[in-house]
Amino acid sequence: MVYRILSLDGGGFRGVMSARILVALEAELKTQYGSSLHDYFDLVTGTSTGSILAAGIALKKTAAELLTLYQENGKYIFPTYIRRLRSLTNITRKLLPIALYPHTAEWPLSKKAGLATVLEAQLGPTPISAIHKPVLLIPAYDISVRRTRWFCSNNDGYNQPRWYDSLPTWQFCVCSASAPTFFPPYELRVPEPQYPHQPSVGNKLPFIDGGVAVNNPELIGIAHAMLMPYDQERPTGKPLTLKDIAILSIGTGKPAEPYSYKQVKSWGAVQWAAHLGDLFLPAPNAVNAAVCWQLIRGESPENAKRVLRLDYRLEKELAKIDDPDLFGQYVTFAETYLAGKTGYESDLARVGMNERLKPQAAIAQFVADNPPQPAVG
């Protein structure tokens, strides 16, 4: 039996497409095993919007419920008023803090507005330490010490309390999703100061998007699985190795529009900042996916059945990460992708799948090749 990992990329509101793919995945699990996402996977990891999906799964929400979360709350996470400010051509206006999306409701926005407001309401008060299966792993970047934090629901088997054990899970999602230039940093209030050598930090730690370090968290999911004890489900209690792991990774797409030298040669800081996501995230995402596949595959092509990466090319009109008006188009695109009608061939081929195998069929094959463990007792 294998240890099954689900990895979910960051990508803002494009997480709608990930959620729709998860709906298809959960339907396949129901068909083959009568399982849900939280039953099937042993570990779920996600960055930014992926952390919201991962936390939802760990908190036993269905994929359909997560898709509805985006549909009903996108307008509160990315309010129209702020989007209009951000669309102004005046550079000074773009640089003003007022053009950032808020964490909590602020005048003149709805009382329901704000990323933190939405996630607190949707994910509830459950502390991360109360989550047992699947293991939840969320990366976020602590700018006070310039260090990536890996918030996880298990405590590495030492039964030692961690400073964040009592904090609600939704707060780590806000940390992981606070993308620079879109949201302000999120101030995580902790029970006591964490950095005695930096007394000015105190017990308020500023976090930004985990995508600063790892937007595609496949590799950290594998690393964490191999580091933690596995006594609960493996009588031997031996650590996991690569041959014990299967991983399904879902991206949020990569813009297909090319840039020419003529277009970019005169860009200044503002223009480069505006294109950070388009230019700097797809490359490391792809590198992580390729390294992950090579690690799992090893020396035997047969091992490729234990890794599946689902990602796709996006046209310019779907590349935005902060437009809830695109919900319907994202859902339609994801359904078209699953049917194998757009943007999928080379991605599946890169991870060892038959180029002619459509994503929906690839999902079914992965699920069949990596069955869940039988219930104990």
Secondary structure, DSSP 4 states (H G I P E B T S, - for coil): --EEEEEE---GGGHHHHHHHHHHHHHHHHHHHS--HHHH-SEEEE-THHHHHHHHHHTT--HHHHHHHHHHHHHHHS-HHHHHHHH-S-HHHHHSGGGSPPSS--TTS-TT-SHHHHHHHHH-S-BGGG--SSEEEEEEEETTTTEEEEEESS-TTS----TTTTSBHHHHHHHHH--TTTSPPEEEE-SS-S-TT-TTTTTEEEEE-THHHHSS-HHHHHHHHHHS--TTT-TT-PPP-GGGEEEEEE---EE-----HHHHTT--HHHHHHTHHHHHSHHHHHHHHHHHHHHHHTT-GGGGGGEEEE--EE-GGG--SS-GGGHHHHHHHHHHHHTT-SS-HHHHHHTT--TTS-HHHHHHHHHHHSPPPPPP-
